[in-house]
């Protein structure tokens, strides 16, 4: 159903002139995910990463070392190396102001002598350097006669390449691809908006980026690149809203309650919910009471109180006559939720149960029977919840904790266990606003941006690893006052290939000082042993818990007030922030010690500086976006989700809410995309391969 107008762009790139079988394979490697083939549209959307500026045409005496220059010179002397020598072939050239050497290593002598005949004039372009006081250009990029120079672009785009794909072939491919652009692509942007922004049309923008006449043409802030970035963002926002509308189309059940159970839970607490918690709960209850299915993301910084909001939402579902399920990513976290919520639930008459993969068969069977009979109101658990054998009597609300640990299919499998189930996903990893719009645009969003009262700031310090002895001694003083500490290592066991601290070795070291007060937990331990280690630490039987990042998410021991992270320079910002969030949960002053091994690279230095400067998870997330890019933050580099090809959120993020509002307005006025602009927007969706959205549109 793709418009025939666009068909030429989806032909194989191997059809482009000059792209033989060998070069086609190289383009496939660069631009397509196996087994797919690179297409002409892939070539067009592979925009330059930089620019070679050959506009500098100085005389030799004025040429600046370290810059790319284009010189008009006469060939004075050929200086071939002696036979069987590995010395370079040198060519002496000059103009009226001075001379320069052209240097060729392992070069084809015939080619040099043919291209640079003595006495002739040539244009040579390349990076000028000084060697032993003499000017030279090693392997000039261009050696051209007068006729060829007249055709040479003075601004040459630089593309990302792969092995076996020369820059000149990439240039040739883009030239051929630009020639295939249909001349009559309909304009999908509002004409007044286009005039206001002074943006070119789509074809002109692509031409400017691939064949720049000015350095600003390929700049991220340039009008051409900005126009293309907006097109990509608009296509995505439009598709997300269409998918969301489709998912919400099946009627939901209006799940209403007077809030009696939630009020009783709040009265039993030792503190009042924050304004942010109250606001988020109100948004969630509003969704549940509507006749549309809820699809909402609850994001809050570490320690902001998401679990309480989840419990109160589940209490509303139970009072409304439905069951609720909450899925956690680990057994430790699921059982921790169960232990923390059991007394509260029992006190108000809510029947709570927990199911994980390590339940005994008889225990599991009893839980399944009670669940199917409606004798369990809230079921907590791990991925065991979405197994086929788990059947609910009347599931109304699903809550997915730490959503990034679960795939979309797993969330959908749990949501499918009831009729028109409301879905709330939660994350303790603050996500920059631009990425929320990008990756969760099919959901409403609630944000917890306050911490419960009584939480004191965490003092964060960076200490070089040579001073580890001081840290160990300091722990001893802290233990005498009853404090508890986490000690995080990047590895479980020592590895001869990696000179990094291992948890097992650090555990043995610390035991020499503090004996049985030291415990250990890591991902390779049996789940029962992990739980036992956590219980011992929670109870104060052990006061130091050596761990890997298995404690990164959700572990809550309010008495723990010290976090030591060894090789902190090896961790990402989000991980460091999550780990630090394991302390500062009680009334005691807490501290986080980042042990690092120098010398630090610039990125590592910036990460540690940011951790010292702020505790604000949302600010840290924005910094992380600037340092790493959106694909790394959300794990999409590994999961195969495409990153943007034209938009760069470090520059183009302000365009996202504009694209979002534009898409909302379009669908409010023309839900079927039947108008002239709607038809043009269908072409945009196909161009950026948001075909799923168009398919849903056709399917109604």
C-alpha positions in Angstrom: 0.0 0.0 0.0 3.0 2.3 -0.1 2.4 5.2 -2.6 3.9 4.2 -6.0 5.7 7.6 -6.0 8.0 6.3 -3.2 8.8 2.9 -4.8 12.1 4.0 -6.5 13.5 4.9 -3.0 12.9 1.4 -1.7 14.8 -0.4 -4.5 18.1 -2.1 -3.6 21.1 0.2 -3.5 22.9 -2.2 -5.8 20.9 -0.7 -8.6 22.8 2.6 -8.3 25.3 3.2 -11.0 28.8 2.2 -10.1 27.7 -0.1 -7.2 28.8 -3.6 -8.1 28.3 -6.8 -6.1 31.3 -6.1 -3.8 30.3 -2.5 -3.1 26.7 -3.6 -2.6 27.8 -6.0 0.2 29.8 -3.2 1.8 26.7 -0.9 1.7 24.6 -3.7 3.2 27.1 -4.0 6.1 27.0 -0.3 6.7 23.3 0.5 6.2 21.2 -2.6 6.8 20.6 -5.2 9.5 21.2 -8.7 8.2 19.6 -10.3 6.2 18.1 -7.1 4.9 19.7 -5.3 1.9 20.6 -1.6 1.8 18.1 0.4 -0.2 18.3 3.8 -1.9 16.3 5.4 1.0 19.0 4.0 3.4 21.7 5.8 1.4 19.7 9.1 1.4 19.1 8.9 5.2 22.8 8.2 5.9 23.7 11.8 6.3 27.3 13.2 6.5 29.1 13.2 9.8 31.4 16.0 8.8 32.9 18.1 6.1 36.2 18.5 4.3 36.6 22.2 3.4 38.8 22.7 0.4 38.0 26.4 0.0 41.3 27.4 1.4 43.5 28.1 -1.7 46.6 29.9 -0.3 50.0 30.4 -1.8 52.5 27.9 -0.4 54.2 30.5 1.8 50.8 31.4 3.4 49.6 27.8 3.9 48.9 27.0 7.6 50.3 23.7 8.9 47.7 21.3 10.2 44.9 22.5 7.9 43.5 21.1 4.6 44.6 23.3 1.8 44.3 23.3 -2.0 47.4 24.4 -3.8 47.9 25.4 -7.5 51.4 24.1 -8.1 53.9 23.2 -10.8 55.7 19.9 -10.7 59.4 20.4 -10.4 61.0 17.1 -9.7 60.1 13.4 -9.2 62.1 11.7 -6.5 61.4 7.9 -6.7 62.9 5.7 -3.9 65.9 3.4 -4.6 65.0 0.0 -5.9 63.6 -2.5 -3.2 63.5 0.4 -0.7 60.5 1.0 1.6 61.2 4.7 1.4 58.3 6.9 0.1 58.1 8.4 -3.4 58.4 12.2 -3.2 57.4 14.8 -5.6 58.7 18.4 -5.3 56.2 21.0 -6.4 56.3 24.8 -6.2 54.5 28.1 -6.9 55.9 31.6 -7.1 56.2 31.8 -3.3 57.8 28.6 -2.2 57.9 24.8 -2.5 56.4 21.7 -0.9 56.8 17.9 -1.0 54.1 15.5 -1.9 54.8 12.2 -0.1 53.5 8.8 -1.2 54.1 5.6 0.8 53.9 2.2 -1.0 52.6 4.0 -4.0 52.0 3.0 -7.6 54.9 4.7 -9.4 53.3 4.6 -12.8 50.2 6.4 -11.4 52.4 9.1 -9.8 54.3 9.7 -12.9 51.2 9.8 -15.1 49.3 12.2 -12.7 52.2 14.5 -11.9 54.4 15.0 -15.0 57.3 17.3 -14.5 56.6 20.8 -15.8 52.8 20.5 -15.7 50.5 22.4 -13.3 48.1 20.6 -11.0 45.8 21.3 -8.2 46.7 19.3 -5.1 44.5 19.1 -2.0 45.3 17.6 1.4 46.5 18.3 4.9 49.7 20.4 5.0 52.2 19.4 7.6 55.7 20.4 8.6 58.4 17.7 8.7 61.9 18.6 9.7 61.2 22.2 8.8 59.9 21.4 5.3 56.3 21.6 4.1 54.7 18.4 2.9 51.4 16.8 2.1 51.3 13.0 2.7 49.0 11.2 0.2 47.1 14.2 -1.1 43.3 13.6 -1.2 43.1 15.1 -4.7 45.5 15.5 -7.6 43.6 17.3 -10.4 44.2 19.0 -13.7 42.4 22.3 -14.6 39.3 20.5 -16.2 38.8 18.1 -13.2 39.3 20.9 -10.7 36.5 22.9 -12.3 34.2 20.0 -11.3 35.5 19.4 -7.8 33.2 20.4 -4.9 35.1 22.7 -2.6 33.0 21.4 0.3 33.1 17.6 0.4 30.8 15.7 2.8 32.5 13.1 5.1 30.4 9.9 5.7 30.6 7.1 8.2 32.1 4.2 6.3 32.8 0.5 6.7 35.7 -1.7 5.7 35.8 -2.1 1.9 33.7 1.0 1.2 35.8 4.0 -0.1 34.6 7.5 0.5 34.4 8.1 -3.3 32.0 5.2 -3.7 29.8 6.6 -0.9 29.8 10.0 -2.6 28.9 8.3 -5.9 26.1 6.3 -4.2 24.6 9.5 -2.7 24.8 11.2 -6.1 22.8 8.4 -7.7 20.3 8.2 -4.8 19.6 12.0 -5.0 18.9 11.6 -8.7 16.2 9.0 -7.8 14.3 11.4 -5.5 10.7 11.8 -6.9 10.1 15.4 -7.9 6.5 15.5 -6.8 6.7 14.4 -3.1 3.6 16.0 -1.5 4.4 18.6 1.3 3.3 17.1 4.6 4.1 20.2 6.7 1.7 23.0 7.3 2.5 25.8 4.8 2.3 28.6 7.4 4.6 26.6 9.8 7.0 26.1 6.9 7.2 29.8 6.0 7.5 30.8 9.7 10.5 28.5 10.1 12.0 29.4 6.7 12.6 25.7 6.1 13.1 24.2 2.6 11.1 21.3 1.2 12.2 17.7 1.9 14.1 17.2 -1.4 15.9 20.5 -1.2 16.9 19.8 2.5 18.3 16.4 1.5 20.2 18.0 -1.4 21.7 20.6 0.9 22.9 18.1 3.5 24.5 15.8 0.9 25.8 18.5 -1.4 26.6 21.4 0.9 27.5 24.8 -0.5 28.3 26.2 2.9 29.5 24.5 6.1 26.1 25.5 7.7 24.3 23.2 5.3 25.4 20.1 7.2 25.3 21.6 10.7 22.8 20.0 13.1 21.3 23.5 13.6 21.2 24.3 9.9 17.8 24.7 8.2 18.1 21.6 6.0 19.1 19.2 8.8 16.6 20.7 11.2 13.8 20.3 8.6 14.8 16.6 8.1 15.0 16.1 11.9 11.5 17.5 12.4 10.2 15.2 9.6 11.6 12.2 11.4 10.3 13.3 14.8 6.9 14.0 13.3 6.6 10.6 11.7 7.4 9.0 15.0 5.1 11.0 17.1 2.3 10.5 14.6 2.9 6.8 14.6 3.0 6.6 18.4 -0.3 8.5 18.8 -1.9 6.3 16.1 -0.8 3.1 17.8 -1.9 4.5 21.2 -5.3 5.3 19.8 -5.6 1.8 18.4 -4.6 0.2 21.7 -7.1 2.4 23.6 -9.9 1.7 21.1 -11.2 -1.5 22.8 -13.5 -0.2 25.6 -12.1 -0.3 29.1 -14.0 -1.0 32.3 -14.6 2.1 34.4 -13.0 1.0 37.6 -14.4 3.3 40.3 -14.1 3.2 44.1 -14.8 5.6 47.0 -11.1 5.3 48.0 -12.0 3.8 51.5 -9.2 1.2 51.4 -6.6 3.7 50.2 -7.6 6.1 52.9 -7.2 3.4 55.6 -3.7 2.6 54.2 -2.7 6.3 54.3 -3.9 6.6 57.9 -1.8 3.6 58.9 1.4 5.2 57.6 3.9 7.0 59.8 4.1 9.9 57.2 1.9 11.7 54.7 2.3 11.1 51.0 4.1 13.9 49.1 2.3 16.3 46.8 3.8 14.4 43.9 2.5 11.1 45.1 -1.0 12.5 45.6 -0.9 14.1 42.2 0.3 10.9 40.5 -2.3 8.8 42.3 -5.1 11.2 41.2 -4.0 10.8 37.6 -3.9 7.1 37.8 -7.3 6.8 39.5 -8.7 9.2 36.9 -7.5 6.8 34.1 -8.9 3.8 35.9 -12.3 5.4 36.3 -12.5 6.3 32.6 -14.0 3.9 30.0 -10.6 3.8 28.2 -7.8 1.4 29.1 -5.1 3.0 31.1 -1.6 3.0 29.6 0.5 5.1 32.0 4.2 5.4 32.8 5.1 6.3 36.4 8.6 7.6 36.7 10.2 8.7 39.8 13.7 9.2 41.2 15.2 6.6 43.5 13.4 6.8 46.9 10.5 8.9 45.6 7.8 6.5 46.8 6.6 4.6 43.7 5.7 1.5 45.6 3.2 3.4 47.8 1.5 4.9 44.8 1.3 1.4 43.3 -0.2 -0.1 46.5 -2.8 2.7 46.7 -3.7 2.2 43.0 -4.1 -1.5 43.6 -6.3 -0.8 46.7 -8.6 1.2 44.4 -8.8 -1.7 42.0 -9.6 -4.1 44.8 -12.3 -1.9 46.2 -13.8 -1.6 42.7 -14.2 -5.4 42.6 -11.2 -6.3 40.5 -7.8 -8.1 41.1 -4.4 -6.5 40.7 -1.0 -7.9 39.8 2.4 -6.3 40.3 5.4 -7.8 38.4 9.0 -7.2 39.7 12.2 -8.0 37.8 13.8 -10.1 40.6 12.7 -12.6 43.3 14.5 -10.4 45.9 12.5 -7.4 44.9 9.2 -9.3 44.6 9.6 -10.8 48.1 10.8 -7.5 49.5 7.6 -5.9 48.2 5.6 -8.7 49.8 7.3 -8.3 53.2 6.8 -4.5 53.2 3.2 -4.5 52.1 1.8 -7.6 53.9 1.0 -5.9 57.3 -0.6 -2.9 55.5 -2.8 -5.0 53.3 -3.8 -7.4 56.1 -4.8 -4.5 58.3 -7.4 -3.2 55.7 -8.6 -6.7 54.6 -6.7 -6.9 51.3 -5.6 -10.5 50.5 -2.0 -10.4 49.3 0.0 -13.3 47.8 3.4 -13.7 46.2 4.5 -16.0 43.4 8.1 -16.5 42.1 9.9 -19.2 40.2 11.2 -20.9 43.4 7.8 -21.6 45.0 7.3 -25.3 46.0 4.9 -27.1 43.6 2.2 -27.5 46.3 2.5 -23.9 47.4 2.3 -22.7 43.8 -0.8 -24.9 43.1 -2.5 -23.5 46.2 -1.8 -19.9 45.0 -3.1 -20.7 41.5 -6.3 -22.2 42.8 -7.0 -19.2 45.2 -6.2 -16.8 42.4 -8.6 -18.4 39.9 -11.3 -18.5 42.6 -10.9 -14.8 43.4 -9.6 -15.5 46.9 -6.4 -13.4 46.2 -6.9 -9.6 45.7 -3.3 -8.6 44.8 -0.6 -11.0 43.4 3.0 -9.9 43.5 5.7 -11.8 41.6 8.3 -12.1 38.9 8.0 -13.1 35.3 6.3 -16.3 36.7 3.1 -14.2 36.6 2.7 -14.2 32.9 3.1 -18.0 32.5 0.1 -19.7 30.8 -1.0 -21.6 33.9 -1.6 -18.3 35.9 -5.3 -17.4 35.6 -7.1 -14.6 37.4 -10.7 -14.5 38.3 -11.1 -10.8 37.4 -7.9 -9.0 36.7 -8.3 -5.3 36.4 -4.9 -3.6 37.0 -1.4 -4.7 36.1 1.6 -2.8 37.5 5.1 -3.5 36.0 7.9 -2.4 38.2 11.2 -1.4 36.6 9.7 -1.6 33.2 13.1 -1.5 31.3 13.8 -5.1 32.6 10.8 -6.5 30.8 10.0 -6.6 27.1 6.9 -5.2 25.6 5.6 -8.7 24.8 5.9 -9.7 28.5 3.9 -6.6 29.5 1.3 -7.4 26.9 1.1 -11.1 28.0 0.3 -10.1 31.6 -2.2 -7.4 30.4 -4.0 -10.1 28.3 -4.9 -12.1 31.4 -8.0 -10.0 32.0 -10.7 -8.1 30.1 -9.6 -4.5 29.3 -6.9 -4.5 31.9 -5.4 -1.1 33.0 -1.6 -1.1 32.7 0.8 1.0 34.8 4.5 0.7 34.2 7.0 2.1 36.7 10.7 3.0 36.4 13.2 4.3 39.0 15.5 5.3 36.1 14.7 9.0 35.5 14.2 9.5 31.7 14.8 12.8 30.0 11.6 14.4 28.8 12.7 14.1 25.2 13.1 10.4 25.6 9.8 10.0 27.3 8.1 11.5 24.3 10.3 9.4 22.0 10.0 6.0 23.5 6.8 6.2 25.7 4.7 8.4 23.5 2.0 5.8 23.5 1.5 6.3 27.3 0.4 9.0 29.6 3.2 10.0 32.0 3.2 10.7 35.8 6.3 12.0 37.5 7.3 11.8 41.2 9.7 14.7 41.6 9.7 14.9 45.4 11.2 12.6 48.1 9.3 11.6 51.2 10.0 13.8 54.3 12.9 12.9 56.5 15.3 11.9 53.7 18.6 13.7 54.3 20.9 14.5 51.4 23.7 12.0 50.5 27.2 13.3 50.7 29.1 12.0 47.7 32.9 11.9 47.6 35.5 10.7 45.0 38.6 9.0 46.4 41.5 7.4 44.4 41.8 3.7 44.8 45.3 4.1 46.4 43.5 5.3 49.5 41.3 2.2 49.9 42.9 1.6 53.2 41.5 4.8 54.6 38.0 3.8 53.4 38.3 0.4 55.1 39.4 2.0 58.3 36.6 4.5 58.1 34.1 1.6 57.7 35.3 0.2 61.0 34.5 3.5 62.9 31.0 3.5 61.2 30.3 -0.1 62.2 31.0 0.8 65.9 28.1 3.2 65.8 25.7 0.6 64.3 25.8 1.8 60.7 25.5 -0.5 57.7 27.3 -0.3 54.4 27.2 -1.6 50.8 30.5 -2.3 49.0 29.9 -2.6 45.2 32.4 -4.4 42.9 32.1 -4.6 39.1 32.9 -8.3 38.9 31.8 -11.5 40.7 35.2 -13.3 40.4 38.6 -12.2 39.5 39.4 -12.2 35.8 43.0 -12.4 34.4 41.9 -10.3 31.4 40.4 -7.5 33.5 42.3 -5.7 36.3 39.1 -4.9 38.2 37.9 -5.6 41.8 36.0 -8.8 42.2 33.2 -9.2 44.9 34.5 -12.6 46.1 38.1 -11.3 46.6 36.9 -8.1 48.3 34.6 -10.2 50.6 37.6 -12.3 51.7 39.7 -9.1 52.3 37.0 -7.4 54.4 36.4 -10.5 56.4 40.0 -10.4 57.6 39.1 -7.0 59.3 35.4 -7.5 60.3 34.8 -11.2 60.3 31.2 -12.3 60.4 29.9 -8.8 60.0 30.6 -9.1 56.3 28.1 -10.7 53.9 28.1 -11.2 50.1 25.5 -11.2 47.3 25.9 -11.6 43.6 23.9 -12.8 40.6 25.6 -16.3 40.4 24.3 -17.3 43.9 21.3 -19.5 44.3 18.1 -17.4 44.9 17.7 -18.8 48.5 21.3 -17.8 49.3 20.7 -14.3 47.9 17.6 -13.9 50.1 19.4 -15.2 53.1 22.2 -12.7 52.5 19.7 -9.8 52.2 17.8 -10.9 55.3 21.0 -11.0 57.3 21.9 -7.5 56.2 18.4 -6.2 56.7 18.3 -7.6 60.3 21.8 -6.2 61.1 23.4 -9.6 61.5 25.9 -8.5 58.9 26.8 -4.8 58.6 28.8 -4.8 55.4 27.2 -6.3 52.2 29.7 -6.9 49.4 27.8 -7.0 46.1 27.7 -6.7 42.4 25.1 -4.5 40.7 22.5 -7.1 41.7 21.5 -4.6 44.4 21.1 -1.8 41.9 17.3 -1.8 41.7 14.8 -1.7 44.5 16.7 -3.1 47.5 15.5 -1.2 50.5 17.4 -1.3 53.8 16.7 2.0 55.6 19.5 1.4 58.1 22.2 1.3 55.4 23.9 4.7 55.2 27.2 4.1 53.4 27.7 3.1 49.8 31.2 2.3 48.5 31.5 1.8 44.7 34.8 0.4 43.6 36.0 1.3 40.1 33.3 3.9 39.9 34.8 5.2 36.7 33.7 1.9 35.0 30.0 2.5 35.8 27.5 4.6 33.8 25.8 7.6 35.3 22.4 5.9 35.6 24.0 2.9 37.4 25.9 5.1 39.8 22.8 7.1 40.6 20.7 3.9 41.1 23.4 2.4 43.4 23.7 5.6 45.4 19.9 5.5 45.9 20.2 2.3 48.0 21.3 4.6 50.9 19.8 7.8 52.2 16.5 6.0 52.9 16.6 6.4 56.7 17.0 9.3 59.1 20.8 8.9 59.4 23.2 11.1 57.4 24.3 8.9 54.4 27.4 9.0 52.3 28.5 7.6 48.9 32.2 7.0 48.2 33.2 6.6 44.6 36.6 4.8 44.5 38.3 5.3 41.1 41.5 4.3 39.5 43.2 7.0 37.5 44.2 8.4 35.1 40.6 9.2 34.2 39.3 9.8 30.7 37.3 12.9 30.0 33.9 11.1 30.0 34.7 9.3 33.3 35.8 12.5 34.9 32.6 14.3 33.8 30.5 11.4 35.2 32.1 11.5 38.6 31.9 15.3 38.7 28.2 15.2 37.9 27.6 12.6 40.8 29.4 14.9 43.2 27.5 18.0 42.0 23.9 16.7 42.1 21.5 14.1 43.5 18.7 15.1 41.1 18.0 12.0 39.0 16.3 14.0 36.2 19.3 16.4 35.9 21.6 13.4 35.9 19.5 11.8 33.1 19.8 14.9 31.0 23.6 14.9 31.5 23.7 11.2 30.6 21.8 11.9 27.4 24.4 14.5 26.4 27.3 12.2 27.2 26.0 8.9 25.8 23.1 9.5 23.4 19.5 8.2 23.6 20.2 4.7 22.3 22.7 3.9 25.1 20.5 5.3 27.9 17.5 3.1 27.0 19.5 0.1 25.9 18.3 0.3 22.4 21.8 -0.1 20.9 21.7 -3.6 22.2 18.0 -4.4 21.7 17.9 -3.6 18.0 15.6 -0.7 18.2 16.6 1.9 15.7 18.2 5.1 16.9 17.4 8.3 15.0 19.0 8.7 11.6 18.5 12.4 11.1 17.5 13.8 14.5 20.0 14.3 17.3 18.2 14.9 20.6 21.1 16.8 22.1 20.2 19.5 19.5 16.8 18.7 18.2 15.0 17.9 21.5 13.0 21.2 21.5 11.4 20.0 18.3 9.8 17.0 20.0 7.0 18.7 21.8 6.2 20.7 18.7 6.0 17.5 16.6 3.9 16.0 19.4 1.4 18.9 19.3 1.4 18.9 15.5 0.6 15.2 15.4 -2.2 15.5 18.1 -3.8 18.4 16.1 -3.6 16.4 12.8 -5.3 13.4 14.3 -7.9 15.5 16.2 -9.0 17.0 12.9 -8.3 14.1 10.5 -8.1 10.8 12.4 -8.2 8.8 9.2 -5.6 10.9 7.4 -8.0 11.3 4.6 -7.4 15.0 3.8 -4.7 16.2 1.3 -2.3 16.8 4.2 -3.3 13.5 5.7 -2.4 11.7 2.5 0.9 13.5 2.4 1.5 12.4 6.0 0.8 8.8 5.0 3.7 9.2 2.6 5.9 10.6 5.4 5.0 7.5 7.6 6.0 5.2 4.8 9.2 7.2 4.0 10.3 6.7 7.6 8.9 3.2 7.7 6.2 3.7 10.3 4.2 1.2 8.2 2.6 -0.4 11.3 0.7 2.9 12.1 -0.7 3.0 8.6 -1.7 -0.7 8.8 -3.6 0.0 12.0 -5.3 2.9 10.3 -6.5 0.7 7.5 -7.5 -2.0 9.9 -9.7 0.5 11.9 
